[in-house]
């Protein structure tokens, strides 16, 4: 009986982490694209445009994901958000470089 309760508890935590990650990934994608465009346009030189978009956008994204997972009680936050962090960083770098070439 104790084993069953432990397994169900772990399963519930995993489901909650997955749902949290899925919802946050969707919301952050929409918000991040708008933020990235806005930050890029604030820069005065190509270097500041790039840095504002990449550093600012990823700081907000990682901070939001971390906070959401901590609030949800996700057991291993870094392992959970690492794929999103890597993809998000790559996306902001590619997007910013593409905008600079226009």
N, C-alpha and C positions, 0 to 999 in steps of 0.2 A: 504494500500500500504506500509506503514512504517513497519507494522507487518510482512508482507511477506518478505520485504528486511532484516529485523532482523533475521527471521527464516532461510533464505537462507545464511546469513552471518555466523550464528552459525553452520549450516550444513556444510558449506565449511570448517570452522575451524576444525570441528570434522573429516571430511574426510581427511584433510591434516595431522592431528595428527595421525590418523590410518595408513595412508600410510607411514608416517615418521617412526612410530614405527615398522611396518612390515619390511620395508627395513633395518632399523638399526638393528633389531633383527637378521635378516639373516646374514648381513655382520659381525656383532659383534660375532655371534656364530662361524663363520669360523675363524676369527682373534683371538678370545679369546682362542679357543682350542689350536691354535699354540702358542700363548703367554704363556698360562698356562704351556704347556710342556717345553717351553724354560726357563721360570722362575723357574720351579721346578728343572730342571737340573742344574741351577746355584747355588743352595744351597749346602753347604758343609756338613751339618748335617741334620738329619731327621726334626728337628724343623725348621731350616732355609728353607729347601725345601718346607715344608708345608706353612710357613708364606709368603715366596716369591710368591708362586703360588696363595694362597688365597687372600692376601692383594693386591698384585700388579695387579693381573688380575681384581679383582673387582673395584679397583680404576680407572683403564683405562676404564672398561666397563661403570661404572656409569658416569664418566666424559664425555665420548663420547655421551651417550644417553642424558644427560642433555644439553650439547652444541647443539646437533642436534635439540632438542625440543625447546630450547630457540630461535635458529635461525629460526625455522619454525613457531614460534609464538604460540605454544601450550598453551592453557589457564591454565591448571593445570599440570605442569610437574611432580611433585612428584607422584600424583595419576596415571599418565600415565605410568611412568617407574617402579613403585613399584613392580608389578608382575615380571618383568624381573630381577629386583634387587634381589628379593627373590629366584627365580629359579636359577639365575646365581651364587649366593652365595652358595646355596645348591650343585650345580653341582661342583663348585671348591673344596668345602670341601670333598665331596664324592670321586671325582677323586684323589685328593691329598692323602687322606687316603688309597685309593686303591693302588696307586703307592708306598706308604710307606710300604705296606704289602708284596710287591714283593720280 
